[in-house]
C-alpha cells in the first residue's frame, strides 16, 4: 500500500465515523493539502505533527469535526497558522468564501502557496493582525487562538449581525465562559468526538445578538 493509500484509508475511516460523505475530488484535495503541509513542515516548522498519517487525524479530522457547526456564506479563520481549520473547511464547502488570517509572515507564505497549488478559488489570505481585519463575516473560526474574552476583544468586530463564532478548544473551558463580553451569547459548548484522537475537544458556539447595549451577558449551555 502506498503512502497516499494509507492517508486515504485513514481519512475515509474518519469521515465515515463523522458521518460525512465527500466527493472523491474533495477527498483527494484534502490529501493534497496534507502532503503539501508535510513538505513545507520539514523546512518551516509549521506544525508539531510530523507524520502525514497523524496529520490526517490531528489536522483534517480535527477540523472537519466542526464542519456541521459552520454556517453562512462567508467565513474568517483567525490565527489560521497552517490553515486549520480554514483550509479543510474551504475544501469541503467550496461555495463558501473563506478568509485565512495570520500575522506571521512564514505562515502566510505557506497559506498563499497552499491556496495557489490547491486551486482554492474560494479562499483568500490576509497577513494581518486580527484587530486590523476589515469587514464582517457570517461565521468566524479560531483554533487554540486565545481565551474567549481575548478572541472576542480582538475579533468581535468581524461578526456580522446574528453571526456565529466557533471557537475550538481542548477541555471544557468553564473558566472562560464568564469572560464573554456583552453583545454575544454562548449558545452551546459542544463536545467533539474526533476519530482516532485520544484527547478532549470542544467547540464553543457564540452568537452575536445585536448591538452592544451594555447589559447583555453571555451564558453557556453544554450539549
ZIZIZI-V53897 format. One record per pair of residues at least 12 apart in sequence whose ideal C-beta (glycine too) atoms are under 10 Angstrom apart, sorted by the first residue. I is the first residue (numbers start at 1). J is the second residue. D is the distance in whole Angstrom. If there is no record, write none. Layout:
((I,J,D) (I,J,D))
This chain:
((3,31,10) (3,35,9) (3,38,10) (3,52,7) (3,53,8) (4,28,9) (4,31,6) (4,32,10) (4,34,10) (4,35,8) (4,52,9) (5,31,10) (6,52,8) (6,53,6) (6,56,9) (7,27,10) (7,30,9) (7,31,5) (7,32,10) (7,34,6) (7,35,8) (7,38,10) (7,52,6) (7,53,6) (7,55,8) (7,56,6) (7,60,9) (8,24,10) (8,27,7) (8,28,8) (8,30,9) (8,31,6) (8,56,9) (9,53,9) (9,56,9) (10,31,10) (10,34,10) (10,52,9) (10,53,6) (10,54,9) (10,55,9) (10,56,4) (10,57,7) (10,60,9) (10,61,8) (10,195,9) (10,196,7) (11,27,6) (11,28,10) (11,30,6) (11,31,7) (11,34,8) (11,53,10) (11,56,5) (11,57,9) (11,60,6) (11,61,7) (11,64,9) (11,195,10) (12,27,7) (12,56,10) (13,56,9) (13,57,10) (13,61,9) (13,195,7) (13,196,8) (14,56,7) (14,57,7) (14,60,7) (14,61,4) (14,62,10) (14,64,8) (14,65,9) (14,194,8) (14,195,4) (14,196,6) (14,197,9) (15,27,8) (15,30,9) (15,60,9) (15,61,8) (15,64,7) (15,92,10) (15,195,8) (16,195,8) (17,61,8) (17,65,10) (17,193,8) (17,194,9) (17,195,4) (17,196,8) (18,61,7) (18,64,6) (18,65,6) (18,67,8) (18,68,9) (18,192,10) (18,193,8) (18,194,8) (18,195,6) (19,68,9) (20,61,10) (20,64,6) (20,65,9) (20,67,7) (20,68,8) (20,92,8) (22,64,9) (22,67,10) (22,91,9) (22,92,6) (23,92,9) (25,91,10) (25,94,10) (26,88,10) (26,91,6) (26,92,6) (26,93,9) (26,94,8) (27,60,10) (27,91,9) (27,92,9) (28,91,10) (29,87,9) (29,88,10) (29,90,10) (29,91,5) (29,92,9) (29,94,9) (29,118,6) (29,119,8) (29,120,8) (30,56,8) (30,59,10) (30,60,6) (30,61,10) (30,63,9) (30,64,8) (30,87,9) (30,88,6) (30,91,6) (30,92,8) (30,118,9) (31,52,9) (31,56,8) (31,60,9) (32,91,9) (32,114,9) (32,117,8) (32,118,6) (32,119,9) (33,55,9) (33,59,9) (33,60,8) (33,82,9) (33,83,7) (33,84,10) (33,87,6) (33,88,7) (33,90,10) (33,91,7) (33,114,6) (33,117,9) (33,118,6) (33,120,9) (34,49,10) (34,52,5) (34,53,9) (34,54,10) (34,55,5) (34,56,6) (34,59,7) (34,60,6) (34,88,9) (35,52,7) (35,55,9) (36,82,10) (36,83,10) (36,87,10) (36,110,8) (36,113,8) (36,114,6) (36,117,6) (36,118,7) (37,49,9) (37,52,8) (37,55,6) (37,59,7) (37,60,10) (37,82,6) (37,83,8) (37,84,9) (37,87,9) (37,110,8) (37,114,8) (38,50,8) (38,51,8) (38,52,5) (38,53,10) (38,55,7) (39,52,9) (40,82,8) (40,106,9) (40,107,10) (40,109,9) (40,110,5) (40,113,7) (40,114,8) (41,55,9) (41,82,8) (41,110,9) (43,106,10) (44,82,9) (44,106,6) (44,107,8) (44,109,8) (44,110,6) (45,106,9) (46,81,7) (46,82,4) (46,83,9) (46,84,10) (46,104,10) (46,106,8) (46,107,6) (46,110,6) (46,111,10) (47,59,7) (47,81,8) (47,82,5) (47,84,8) (49,82,10) (53,196,10) (54,196,9) (54,197,10) (55,82,9) (55,84,10) (56,195,10) (56,196,8) (57,194,7) (57,195,7) (57,196,4) (57,197,6) (57,198,10) (58,84,9) (58,194,8) (58,196,9) (58,197,7) (58,199,9) (59,82,7) (59,83,9) (59,84,6) (59,85,8) (59,87,9) (59,88,7) (59,143,10) (60,84,9) (60,85,9) (60,87,9) (60,88,5) (60,91,9) (60,92,10) (60,194,10) (61,88,9) (61,192,10) (61,194,5) (61,195,6) (61,196,7) (61,197,7) (62,84,8) (62,85,7) (62,88,9) (62,143,8) (62,168,8) (62,192,8) (62,194,5) (62,195,10) (62,196,10) (62,197,6) (62,199,9) (62,201,7) (63,77,10) (63,83,9) (63,84,5) (63,85,3) (63,86,8) (63,87,8) (63,88,4) (63,89,6) (63,91,10) (63,92,9) (63,141,9) (63,143,8) (63,168,8) (63,194,9) (64,85,8) (64,88,6) (64,89,8) (64,91,9) (64,92,7) (64,194,9) (64,195,10) (65,85,9) (65,88,10) (65,168,9) (65,190,9) (65,192,5) (65,193,7) (65,194,5) (65,195,8) (65,197,9) (65,201,7) (65,203,8) (66,85,6) (66,88,10) (66,89,8) (66,141,7) (66,143,9) (66,166,6) (66,167,10) (66,168,6) (66,190,8) (66,192,7) (66,194,10) (66,201,9) (66,203,5) (66,205,10) (67,85,8) (67,88,8) (67,89,6) (67,92,6) (67,93,7) (67,166,10) (68,190,10) (68,203,10) (69,139,9) (69,141,9) (69,164,8) (69,166,5) (69,168,10) (69,188,9) (69,190,7) (69,192,9) (69,203,6) (69,205,6) (70,85,9) (70,89,6) (70,92,10) (70,93,7) (70,96,8) (70,98,10) (70,138,9) (70,139,5) (70,140,10) (70,141,7) (70,164,8) (70,166,6) (70,203,10) (71,96,9) (71,138,7) (71,139,6) (71,162,10) (71,163,9) (71,164,6) (71,166,9) (72,96,7) (72,97,10) (72,137,7) (72,138,2) (72,139,5) (72,140,10) (72,160,8) (72,162,9) (72,163,7) (72,164,7) (73,93,10) (73,95,8) (73,96,6) (73,97,6) (73,137,9) (73,138,6) (73,139,9) (73,160,10) (74,96,7) (74,97,5) (74,98,8) (74,99,8) (74,122,10) (74,135,8) (74,136,8) (74,137,5) (74,138,5) (74,139,7) (74,140,10) (74,158,10) (74,160,8) (74,163,9) (75,89,7) (75,90,8) (75,93,8) (75,96,6) (75,97,7) (75,98,5) (75,99,7) (75,100,9) (75,122,9) (75,123,10) (75,137,6) (75,138,7) (75,139,5) (75,140,7) (75,141,7) (75,164,10) (75,166,9) (76,97,10) (76,98,8) (76,99,5) (76,100,8) (76,101,6) (76,126,9) (76,130,9) (76,133,7) (76,135,8) (76,136,9) (76,137,4) (76,138,9) (76,139,8) (76,140,5) (76,141,7) (76,142,9) (76,155,8) (76,158,6) (76,159,9) (76,163,10) (76,165,10) (77,89,7) (77,90,8) (77,98,7) (77,99,7) (77,100,5) (77,101,7) (77,102,9) (77,111,10) (77,123,9) (77,137,10) (77,139,9) (77,140,8) (77,141,5) (77,142,7) (77,143,8) (77,145,10) (77,166,10) (78,99,9) (78,100,9) (78,101,5) (78,102,8) (78,126,10) (78,128,10) (78,129,10) (78,130,5) (78,133,8) (78,137,10) (78,140,6) (78,141,7) (78,142,4) (78,143,9) (78,145,6) (78,146,9) (78,151,7) (78,154,8) (78,155,5) (78,158,8) (78,165,9) (78,167,10) (79,100,10) (79,101,7) (79,102,6) (79,103,8) (79,104,9) (79,107,9) (79,130,7) (79,141,10) (79,142,6) (79,143,7) (79,144,8) (79,145,4) (79,146,8) (79,151,9) (79,154,10) (79,155,9) (80,98,9) (80,99,9) (80,100,4) (80,101,6) (80,102,5) (80,104,10) (80,107,7) (80,108,9) (80,110,10) (80,111,6) (80,125,8) (80,126,9) (80,141,9) (80,142,9) (80,143,8) (80,145,9) (81,100,9) (81,102,6) (81,104,8) (81,107,6) (81,108,10) (81,110,9) (81,111,9) (81,143,8) (81,144,9) (81,145,9) (82,100,10) (82,102,9) (82,107,7) (82,110,6) (82,111,8) (82,114,8) (83,98,10) (83,100,6) (83,102,9) (83,107,9) (83,110,8) (83,111,6) (83,114,6) (83,115,9) (83,118,10) (83,120,9) (83,123,9) (83,125,9) (84,100,10) (84,141,9) (84,143,6) (84,144,9) (84,168,9) (85,98,10) (85,141,6) (85,142,9) (85,143,6) (85,166,9) (85,168,7) (86,98,6) (86,99,8) (86,100,5) (86,101,9) (86,102,10) (86,111,8) (86,120,10) (86,123,7) (86,125,9) (86,141,7) (86,142,10) (86,143,9) (87,100,7) (87,111,8) (87,114,6) (87,115,8) (87,118,8) (87,120,7) (87,123,7) (89,123,10) (89,139,9) (89,141,7) (89,166,10) (90,114,10) (90,115,9) (90,118,9) (90,120,6) (90,121,10) (90,122,6) (90,123,5) (91,118,7) (91,120,7) (91,122,9) (91,123,9) (93,122,8) (94,120,8) (94,121,8) (94,122,5) (94,123,9) (95,122,7) (96,122,6) (96,123,9) (96,138,9) (96,139,8) (97,121,10) (97,122,6) (97,123,8) (97,124,8) (97,137,9) (97,138,9) (98,115,9) (98,120,8) (98,122,6) (98,123,5) (98,124,8) (98,125,10) (98,137,9) (98,139,10) (98,141,9) (99,122,10) (99,123,8) (99,124,5) (99,125,8) (99,126,6) (99,128,10) (99,133,8) (99,135,8) (99,137,7) (99,140,10) (99,158,9) (100,112,9) (100,114,9) (100,115,8) (100,120,9) (100,123,6) (100,124,7) (100,125,5) (100,126,7) (100,127,10) (101,124,10) (101,125,8) (101,126,5) (101,127,8) (101,128,6) (101,129,8) (101,130,6) (101,132,9) (101,133,6) (101,140,9) (101,142,9) (101,155,8) (101,158,9) (102,125,8) (102,126,8) (102,127,7) (102,128,8) (102,129,9) (102,130,9) (103,126,9) (103,127,7) (103,128,6) (103,129,5) (103,130,8) (103,131,10) (103,132,9) (104,127,8) (105,127,6) (107,125,9) (107,127,9) (108,125,6) (108,126,8) (108,127,4) (108,128,9) (109,125,9) (109,127,8) (110,125,9) (111,123,8) (111,124,9) (111,125,4) (111,126,9) (111,127,8) (112,124,9) (112,125,5) (112,127,8) (113,125,10) (129,154,8) (129,155,10) (130,142,9) (130,145,8) (130,146,9) (130,150,10) (130,151,8) (130,153,10) (130,154,5) (130,155,4) (130,156,10) (130,157,9) (130,158,8) (131,153,9) (131,154,5) (131,155,8) (131,157,8) (131,158,10) (132,154,10) (133,154,9) (133,155,7) (133,157,8) (133,158,6) (134,157,9) (134,158,9) (135,157,9) (135,158,7) (135,160,9) (136,157,8) (136,158,6) (136,159,6) (136,160,4) (136,161,8) (136,163,7) (136,208,9) (137,155,10) (137,158,5) (137,159,7) (137,160,6) (137,163,6) (137,164,9) (137,165,10) (138,159,9) (138,160,6) (138,161,10) (138,162,8) (138,163,6) (138,164,7) (139,158,10) (139,159,8) (139,160,9) (139,163,7) (139,164,5) (139,165,8) (139,166,7) (140,152,9) (140,155,6) (140,156,9) (140,158,6) (140,159,6) (140,160,9) (140,163,7) (140,164,7) (140,165,5) (140,166,7) (140,167,9) (140,206,9) (140,208,10) (141,164,9) (141,165,8) (141,166,5) (141,167,8) (141,168,7) (141,203,9) (142,154,10) (142,155,7) (142,165,8) (142,166,8) (142,167,5) (142,168,7) (142,169,10) (142,204,10) (143,166,9) (143,167,8) (143,168,4) (143,169,9) (143,203,10) (144,167,9) (144,168,7) (144,169,7) (144,170,7) (145,167,8) (145,168,8) (145,169,10) (146,167,9) (146,176,10) (147,167,9) (147,169,10) (147,173,8) (147,175,9) (147,176,5) (147,179,6) (147,180,10) (148,165,9) (148,167,6) (148,169,8) (148,173,7) (148,175,10) (148,176,4) (148,177,7) (148,178,9) (148,179,6) (148,180,6) (148,181,9) (148,184,9) (148,186,8) (148,204,6) (148,206,7) (148,218,8) (149,176,7) (149,177,10) (149,178,9) (149,179,3) (149,180,7) (149,181,7) (149,218,10) (150,176,9) (150,179,8) (151,165,7) (151,167,6) (151,176,9) (151,179,10) (151,180,10) (151,204,9) (151,206,9) (152,165,7) (152,167,9) (152,179,9) (152,180,7) (152,181,6) (152,183,9) (152,184,6) (152,206,7) (152,208,10) (152,218,9) (153,179,9) (153,181,7) (156,180,10) (156,181,7) (156,183,7) (156,184,7) (156,206,9) (156,208,8) (156,212,9) (158,208,10) (159,183,9) (159,184,7) (159,206,8) (159,207,9) (159,208,4) (160,208,7) (161,208,6) (161,209,9) (161,210,7) (161,211,8) (162,207,7) (162,208,6) (162,209,8) (162,210,8) (163,184,9) (163,206,9) (163,207,7) (163,208,5) (164,184,10) (164,187,8) (164,205,7) (164,206,7) (164,207,6) (164,208,8) (165,180,10) (165,184,7) (165,186,9) (165,187,10) (165,204,8) (165,205,8) (165,206,4) (165,207,8) (165,208,8) (166,190,9) (166,203,5) (166,204,7) (166,205,6) (166,206,8) (167,180,10) (167,186,9) (167,189,9) (167,202,9) (167,203,7) (167,204,4) (167,205,8) (167,206,7) (168,192,8) (168,201,7) (168,202,8) (168,203,6) (168,204,8) (169,189,8) (169,192,9) (169,200,8) (169,201,7) (169,202,5) (169,203,7) (169,204,6) (170,199,7) (170,200,5) (170,201,6) (170,202,7) (171,199,9) (171,200,5) (171,201,9) (171,202,7) (172,189,6) (172,191,8) (172,200,7) (172,202,5) (172,204,9) (172,220,9) (172,222,7) (173,186,10) (173,189,7) (173,202,7) (173,204,6) (173,220,9) (174,189,9) (174,220,8) (174,222,9) (176,189,10) (176,204,8) (176,220,10) (177,189,8) (177,204,8) (177,206,10) (177,218,7) (177,219,8) (177,220,5) (177,222,10) (178,217,9) (178,218,8) (178,219,9) (178,220,9) (179,218,8) (180,204,9) (180,206,7) (180,216,10) (180,217,7) (180,218,3) (180,219,8) (180,220,8) (181,212,8) (181,216,9) (181,217,8) (181,218,7) (182,209,9) (182,211,10) (182,212,6) (182,213,7) (182,214,6) (182,215,7) (182,216,4) (182,217,6) (182,218,8) (183,208,7) (183,209,7) (183,210,7) (183,211,7) (183,212,4) (183,213,8) (183,214,9) (183,216,6) (183,217,10) (183,218,9) (184,206,5) (184,207,6) (184,208,5) (184,209,6) (184,210,10) (184,212,9) (184,216,8) (184,217,9) (184,218,6) (185,205,9) (185,206,7) (185,207,5) (185,208,8) (185,209,5) (185,210,10) (185,216,7) (185,217,8) (185,218,5) (185,219,7) (185,220,9) (185,221,10) (186,204,6) (186,205,7) (186,206,5) (186,207,8) (186,217,10) (186,218,5) (186,219,6) (186,220,4) (186,221,7) (186,222,10) (187,204,9) (187,205,5) (187,206,7) (187,207,5) (187,209,10) (187,218,9) (187,219,9) (187,220,9) (187,221,7) (187,223,9) (188,202,10) (188,203,8) (188,204,8) (188,205,5) (188,206,9) (188,207,10) (188,220,8) (188,221,5) (188,222,7) (188,223,5) (189,202,6) (189,203,7) (189,204,5) (189,205,7) (189,206,10) (189,220,6) (189,221,7) (189,222,5) (189,223,7) (190,202,7) (190,203,5) (190,204,8) (190,205,6) (190,221,10) (190,222,8) (190,223,6) (191,203,8) (191,222,8) (191,223,8) (202,222,9) (204,218,10) (204,220,8) (205,220,10) (205,221,9) (205,223,9) (206,218,7) (206,220,10))
